[in-house]
Amino acid sequence: MAEPKDNEFLDDIEAALAEEDIARDEISDTEAELDALRAERDDFKDRFMRALAEAENARKRADKDRREAQQYGGSRLARDLLPVYDNLQRALNAAREDGETASAALVEGIELTLRELLHVFDKHGVTRISPEVGDRFDPQQHEAMFEAPVPGTRAGDIIQVSAEGFLLFDRLLRPAQVGVSSMPAA
């Protein structure tokens, strides 16, 4: 009768081993599920962080665009007003040259209108570029309308100013139109 006990004992061991295999399989399945969930969590976290960074970049871009629109939005209007300035300046110069026949009230009116226009320009960030004869040519702010060899000057010196230039804050609205010396080096 010792054999049935041994068989029962062996059966119990086999049953325990089978349960252990089942438990290992369940643990292995659970670990696999856990690894899959961790990978999914990491993927969601990565996508969330990217979406958050993208939203922050979009906010910064929109803020920059809004500031630029506020600061430079009037550039077309300012550019359209520059010929008005030029014409007033020409009228004032012509009236001053024709001093005897020009009415003092007309000259004063043109000067006041020109001053008011410049005040409005200043108020909105438009500044004049007023080069002088003898200054160096700067391609960032000047436009060369012609070149001529003028004795007593160096190549690249401004020899005539045809029209003043204008900046809107730090952006060029119109370059100053100038004549430049092309005098060869001695």
C-alpha positions as CSV (number, residue, x, y, z in Angstrom):
1,M,0.0,0.0,0.0
2,A,2.9,2.2,0.1
3,E,2.7,2.8,-3.6
4,P,-0.7,4.6,-3.6
5,K,0.7,7.1,-1.2
6,D,3.7,7.5,-3.4
7,N,1.4,8.0,-6.4
8,E,-0.7,10.5,-4.5
9,F,2.5,12.2,-3.4
10,L,3.7,12.3,-7.0
11,D,0.3,13.5,-8.2
12,D,0.4,16.2,-5.6
13,I,3.9,17.3,-6.7
14,E,2.8,17.2,-10.4
15,A,-0.3,19.2,-9.6
16,A,1.8,21.7,-7.6
17,L,4.2,22.0,-10.5
18,A,1.4,22.5,-13.0
19,E,-0.1,25.2,-10.7
20,E,3.4,26.8,-10.6
21,D,3.7,26.7,-14.4
22,I,0.2,28.3,-14.6
23,A,1.2,30.9,-12.1
24,R,4.5,31.6,-14.0
25,D,2.5,31.9,-17.3
26,E,0.1,34.3,-15.6
27,I,3.0,36.3,-14.2
28,S,4.6,36.3,-17.6
29,D,1.4,37.4,-19.2
30,T,0.9,40.1,-16.5
31,E,4.5,41.3,-17.0
32,A,4.0,41.4,-20.7
33,E,0.7,43.4,-20.2
34,L,2.5,45.6,-17.8
35,D,5.4,46.2,-20.3
36,A,2.9,47.0,-23.0
37,L,1.0,49.5,-20.7
38,R,4.3,51.1,-19.8
39,A,5.3,51.5,-23.4
40,E,1.8,52.9,-24.2
41,R,2.1,55.3,-21.2
42,D,5.6,56.5,-22.4
43,D,4.2,57.0,-25.9
44,F,1.3,59.0,-24.6
45,K,3.6,61.0,-22.4
46,D,5.9,61.7,-25.4
47,R,3.0,62.8,-27.6
48,F,1.6,65.0,-24.8
49,M,5.0,66.7,-24.3
50,R,5.3,67.3,-28.0
51,A,1.8,68.7,-28.2
52,L,2.5,71.0,-25.2
53,A,5.7,72.2,-26.8
54,E,3.9,72.8,-30.1
55,A,1.2,74.8,-28.4
56,E,3.8,76.9,-26.6
57,N,5.6,77.6,-29.9
58,A,2.3,78.5,-31.6
59,R,1.5,80.9,-28.7
60,K,4.9,82.5,-29.0
61,R,4.5,82.9,-32.8
62,A,1.1,84.4,-32.4
63,D,2.3,86.8,-29.8
64,K,5.3,87.8,-32.1
65,D,2.9,88.2,-35.1
66,R,0.6,90.3,-33.0
67,R,3.4,92.6,-31.8
68,E,4.7,93.0,-35.3
69,A,1.3,93.7,-36.7
70,Q,0.8,96.4,-34.0
71,Q,4.2,97.9,-34.6
72,Y,4.5,97.6,-38.4
73,G,0.9,97.4,-39.4
74,G,0.8,101.1,-40.6
75,S,3.8,100.7,-42.9
76,R,1.7,100.9,-46.0
77,L,0.0,104.1,-44.9
78,A,3.3,105.6,-43.8
79,R,4.9,104.6,-47.2
80,D,1.9,106.2,-49.0
81,L,2.4,109.5,-47.0
82,L,6.1,109.8,-48.0
83,P,5.3,111.5,-51.3
84,V,3.1,114.0,-49.4
85,Y,6.2,114.9,-47.3
86,D,8.3,115.1,-50.5
87,N,5.9,117.5,-52.2
88,L,5.6,119.7,-49.1
89,Q,9.4,119.8,-48.9
90,R,9.6,120.8,-52.6
91,A,6.9,123.4,-52.2
92,L,8.7,124.9,-49.2
93,N,12.0,125.0,-51.0
94,A,10.4,126.6,-54.1
95,A,8.6,129.2,-51.9
96,R,11.9,130.0,-50.1
97,E,13.8,130.4,-53.5
98,D,11.0,132.7,-54.8
99,G,11.2,134.8,-51.6
100,E,9.9,138.1,-53.0
101,T,6.8,136.8,-54.7
102,A,6.0,134.0,-52.3
103,S,3.6,135.0,-49.5
104,A,5.1,134.8,-46.0
105,A,1.8,133.2,-44.9
106,L,2.1,130.5,-47.6
107,V,5.6,129.6,-46.5
108,E,4.6,129.6,-42.9
109,G,1.6,127.4,-43.7
110,I,3.7,124.9,-45.6
111,E,6.3,124.9,-42.7
112,L,3.5,124.2,-40.1
113,T,2.0,121.4,-42.2
114,L,5.4,119.8,-42.7
115,R,6.1,120.1,-39.0
116,E,2.8,118.5,-38.1
117,L,3.4,115.7,-40.6
118,L,6.8,115.0,-39.0
119,H,5.2,115.1,-35.6
120,V,2.7,112.4,-36.7
121,F,5.6,110.4,-38.2
122,D,7.5,110.6,-34.9
123,K,4.4,109.6,-32.9
124,H,4.1,106.4,-35.0
125,G,7.8,105.5,-35.1
126,V,8.6,106.9,-38.5
127,T,12.1,108.5,-38.5
128,R,13.9,110.4,-41.2
129,I,17.2,109.3,-42.7
130,S,18.9,112.6,-43.6
131,P,22.3,112.0,-45.0
132,E,24.6,115.0,-45.6
133,V,26.9,115.7,-48.5
134,G,30.3,114.2,-47.6
135,D,28.8,111.3,-45.5
136,R,29.8,107.7,-46.5
137,F,27.3,105.8,-48.6
138,D,25.5,103.1,-46.6
139,P,23.7,100.5,-48.8
140,Q,21.5,99.6,-45.8
141,Q,20.0,103.1,-45.7
142,H,20.9,104.8,-49.0
143,E,20.0,104.1,-52.7
144,A,22.6,105.4,-55.2
145,M,20.7,107.2,-57.9
146,F,23.9,108.0,-59.9
147,E,27.7,108.0,-59.6
148,A,30.0,110.8,-60.7
149,P,33.7,111.5,-60.3
150,V,33.9,114.7,-58.2
151,P,37.3,116.1,-57.4
152,G,38.1,116.4,-53.7
153,T,36.0,113.5,-52.7
154,R,36.6,109.8,-52.1
155,A,34.8,107.0,-53.8
156,G,31.7,106.2,-51.8
157,D,31.1,109.7,-50.5
158,I,27.7,111.2,-50.9
159,I,27.8,114.1,-53.3
160,Q,24.1,115.0,-53.5
161,V,20.9,114.1,-51.6
162,S,17.9,113.7,-53.9
163,A,15.4,112.5,-51.3
164,E,15.4,111.7,-47.6
165,G,14.8,108.1,-46.5
166,F,12.6,106.9,-43.8
167,L,12.6,104.1,-41.2
168,L,9.5,102.6,-39.4
169,F,11.1,101.7,-36.1
170,D,14.0,99.5,-37.3
171,R,12.6,98.6,-40.8
172,L,13.5,100.6,-43.9
173,L,10.4,102.2,-45.5
174,R,12.4,104.0,-48.2
175,P,16.1,104.5,-48.6
176,A,17.5,107.9,-48.9
177,Q,18.2,108.7,-52.6
178,V,21.7,110.0,-53.1
179,G,24.4,110.6,-55.7
180,V,27.7,109.0,-54.9
181,S,31.3,109.9,-55.8
182,S,33.1,107.5,-58.0
183,M,36.4,109.3,-57.8
184,P,39.2,106.8,-58.4
185,A,41.8,106.4,-55.6
186,A,44.8,108.7,-56.2
